[in-house]
Amino acid sequence: MFRTTAPRTAVPTPTRTPARSPARSAGPALGDLLAFARRTAADPGVLSRLPRHPEDRTWIALPAPGGAEAWVIGWPPGTGTGWHDHGGSRGAFATASGQLRESSIAVELPSAGWEAWELADGVDRGRELAAGRGRAFGPHHVHHVVNPSRTEHAVSVHVYWPPLPLVRRYTRDGRVLRPAGVEQPQEW
């Protein structure tokens, strides 16, 4: 599925804080996370609380079922996330308005000790998520989400279990994916 490049220096594996560990309980099922994201994406009262900015993504945190973490996110035209994962959390998201495009990688990457992965043919996945559409994903999901519109703002709802312990960022050049950094919850 992929070929790894041995590190010159190992990428450290961030430690999780016990309060955010996935071992606490099983948490909500993927179907429940997706149902919550879809219900919330259809709730005009929740969506109206989101401030919008013409150039920068905006977000608000929401209470979510079973102690999950949820966000409503505003996407100005052309904005995106960059390649990232969710630190071992599983999740779901649904588009409330506009359209989002998701690119993802259909293989589980090693968690540490590598500086680059050369992805094999056939591991890239893509999907368009118009208003009302959503998707769920497991704990090893690496993806990039973007609002492809040149004129229309998009809004989406995202939910994660367990609450995000961290987000790992990646850079991609063709078939080569490289770790680029780690963000901790206090950074977002």
C-alpha positions in Angstrom: 0.0 0.0 0.0 2.8 2.4 0.8 6.6 2.4 1.0 8.2 4.1 4.0 11.4 6.1 4.1 13.6 5.5 7.1 14.0 8.5 9.3 17.2 10.5 9.7 15.6 11.6 13.0 12.5 9.8 14.3 9.2 11.7 14.5 8.3 11.6 18.1 4.9 10.1 19.1 3.0 12.6 21.2 1.7 11.2 24.5 -2.0 11.4 25.3 -3.3 12.8 28.5 -5.2 10.3 30.5 -8.4 12.4 30.6 -8.6 12.3 26.8 -7.6 8.6 26.3 -9.8 6.5 24.0 -9.7 3.7 26.6 -12.1 5.6 28.9 -15.2 4.0 27.4 -16.4 2.8 24.0 -18.2 6.2 23.4 -20.8 6.8 20.8 -20.9 4.5 17.7 -19.9 6.0 14.3 -23.6 5.9 13.2 -24.5 8.0 16.2 -21.8 10.5 15.5 -22.9 10.8 11.9 -26.6 11.1 12.9 -25.7 13.9 15.4 -23.7 15.8 12.6 -26.6 15.5 10.2 -29.2 16.6 12.7 -27.1 19.6 13.8 -26.3 20.5 10.2 -30.1 20.8 9.6 -30.7 23.0 12.7 -30.9 26.7 11.6 -30.8 27.8 15.3 -27.3 26.3 15.9 -26.0 27.3 12.5 -27.0 31.0 13.0 -24.6 31.3 15.9 -21.6 30.8 13.7 -19.7 34.0 12.9 -18.6 34.2 9.3 -15.4 35.8 8.0 -14.9 36.5 4.3 -11.3 35.0 4.2 -10.7 32.8 7.3 -12.4 29.7 8.6 -14.5 30.2 11.7 -15.8 27.8 14.3 -17.8 27.3 17.4 -17.7 24.4 19.8 -20.9 22.5 20.7 -22.0 20.0 23.3 -22.2 16.5 21.7 -23.6 13.1 22.8 -21.7 10.8 25.1 -18.9 13.3 25.8 -17.9 13.6 22.2 -16.4 16.9 20.8 -18.3 18.8 18.2 -17.7 21.9 16.1 -19.6 24.0 13.5 -17.1 25.3 11.0 -17.5 28.1 8.4 -15.5 27.7 5.2 -15.0 30.8 3.0 -14.5 30.1 -0.7 -11.3 28.2 -1.4 -10.3 27.5 2.2 -9.2 24.1 3.4 -7.7 22.1 6.2 -4.5 20.7 4.7 -3.6 17.0 5.2 -4.2 15.9 8.7 -5.5 13.1 11.0 -7.4 13.2 14.3 -4.9 11.7 16.7 -6.7 8.4 16.9 -10.2 9.7 17.4 -13.0 8.5 15.1 -15.6 11.0 13.8 -18.1 12.2 11.3 -19.0 15.4 9.5 -21.9 16.7 7.5 -22.2 19.7 5.2 -24.9 22.1 6.3 -24.6 24.6 3.3 -22.4 24.9 0.3 -20.2 22.0 -0.7 -17.0 20.4 0.6 -14.6 18.2 -1.2 -12.7 15.6 0.8 -9.5 13.8 -0.4 -8.4 10.9 1.8 -5.9 8.1 1.9 -7.3 4.5 2.2 -4.5 3.0 4.2 -3.4 3.1 7.8 -0.1 4.8 8.2 2.6 3.7 10.8 2.2 5.9 13.9 5.9 6.9 14.4 9.5 6.4 13.3 9.2 7.4 9.7 9.9 10.7 7.9 8.0 10.0 4.6 5.6 7.5 3.0 5.4 6.9 -0.7 1.8 6.1 -1.4 0.9 3.3 -3.8 -1.5 3.8 -6.7 -5.1 3.3 -5.8 -5.0 4.5 -2.2 -6.4 8.0 -2.9 -10.1 8.5 -2.4 -12.2 11.6 -3.1 -15.8 12.6 -2.5 -18.0 15.7 -2.9 -20.2 16.5 0.0 -23.1 18.8 -0.9 -25.5 20.2 1.7 -27.2 17.4 3.6 -24.4 14.8 2.9 -22.0 13.5 5.5 -19.6 10.8 6.2 -18.1 8.9 9.1 -14.5 7.7 9.5 -12.4 5.5 11.8 -9.5 6.4 14.0 -6.7 6.2 11.4 -8.3 8.5 8.8 -5.9 10.9 7.0 -7.7 13.5 4.8 -7.8 17.0 3.4 -11.1 18.9 3.2 -11.7 22.1 1.1 -14.5 24.4 0.0 -14.0 24.2 -3.8 -16.3 27.1 -4.5 -15.0 30.4 -5.7 -18.0 32.3 -4.5 -20.0 30.4 -1.9 -19.4 30.1 1.8 -19.8 26.5 3.2 -20.8 25.4 6.7 -20.3 22.0 8.2 -20.7 20.1 11.5 -17.9 17.8 12.8 -17.9 15.5 15.8 -15.2 13.3 17.3 -14.9 10.5 19.9 -12.9 10.6 22.0 -12.4 14.4 22.1 -9.4 15.2 19.9 -6.2 14.4 21.8 -4.1 16.0 19.0 -4.1 16.6 15.3 -1.1 15.5 13.2 -0.4 17.6 10.1 1.1 16.3 6.9 2.5 17.8 3.7 2.0 16.0 0.4 4.0 16.2 -2.8 2.5 13.9 -5.4 2.6 10.4 -3.9 4.9 11.4 -1.0 3.3 12.2 2.4 5.5 13.6 5.2 4.7 14.4 8.9 4.7 18.2 9.3 3.8 18.8 12.9 1.4 18.1 15.8 -1.2 20.5 17.2 -2.4 20.1 20.8 -6.0 21.0 21.9 -4.9 24.3 23.5 -3.8 25.4 20.0 -7.2 25.4 18.5 
